Amino acid sequence: MRPIIGTANSTASSNATMMYSGDTNTRIFSVSFKARSTNSGKVYVGGDSTVLAASGFELSAGDSWSLSFSTVQANEVPGTVKAHVWHMSAASTSDKLDWGMLLET
């Protein structure tokens, strides 16, 4: 397993931003998201490039959300969800989303 962290911000209110742009076959054990406390609006997280206010999981400033796709134990295999599917969007390009993933090696 290997952890990876990052920060994403929307490039435009009508476009979703991909968070992880590495190997498209990399599966994840878990993922966590946190909207920055300094955000002026809401950010939206989803599992494809069409995530917007109407289709994403909504996070207000300071909110967090975590998902686990597998129990992390010795010799445990990750879930079937790929790291590259996660996208975010926001009404303002200044709003940011911090994220972390536990990836397969």
Disulfide bonds with the S-S distance in Angstrom:
none
